[in-house]
């Protein structure tokens, strides 16, 4: 049986952890190409969505686009209102 690799994404207080899983493997082969996009020096986000090459992250008063290849902020849009209100 050929393994079907699936993508996972997880939001934690340290950042967005993402990568690929192979449900037919165990141990070190279970996950691969994993990375943590750190929230170092940022507030905790409200949510996020991943595209093939970017993470779009919603914070209380702004939205950021971060490149998954180099973790650089490629877009930042500050809002006139707070998303938590």
N, C-alpha and C positions, 0 to 999 in steps of 0.2 A: 504494500500500500504506500503510495506516495504521500508524504507529509504535506499538509496544508498550513502554510505559515500565516499567522494572523497578527495584526497590529494591536498593541494595547497603549493606553494613555492613562495616567493617574496623576491627580492633583494632590499634592501634599503641602505641608507648611514650608518645606525646603524648596519646592519647585515643581515643575512638571516632569515626571519620569515617563519616558516612552521608549518603545522598541518593538521587537517582534518576538512572538512566542511560537514554538512548535509543540502542539499538544501531544505529539507522539514520541517526544524525547523526554529525558529526565536529566537531572543534574545540571551541569554547565551548558549543555546543548539545548535546554528548555527555552532559554532566552538568548537573543543575539541583537547586535546593533543597538544596544540600550544607551540612553543618554539622559542626563538630568539638566534641565534648563533651570538654573538657580534663580531664586527670588532674592538673592543677597541684595541688601540695601533697597528693597521694594516692600510695599505693603502686601498683605495677603490678598490674592485676587478673588473676585466673586465667581469667576468661571473662565473657561477657555475653549478653544476649538483648534484642532490641528489641520493644516492642509499638507500637501506633500512636502513643501519646503518651509513653511512658516507656522508659528503659533500666534494666534490672535487672542490676547488676554484682556479681560474686562476687570478693571479696578473700580473702586467707588466713584472716582471723579475723572477717569480717563481710560482709554483703550490703547494698547500697544501691540504692534506687530513685530515679532522677533524671528529672525532667520534661523532655521534649525541647523544650517551648515556652519555658521560662525557665531551664533548667539548674539548678534548685533541687533539693536533696535532699528528697524527699517521704517517704522511709522509710529507716531504718537499723536493722539487726538484727545485734547482736553475738552471736557464737557462743561456746559453752562450750569448743569445741575448734578446732584449726587444720585447715583443709581440705587443707593440703599434707602432712599426716602420714598 
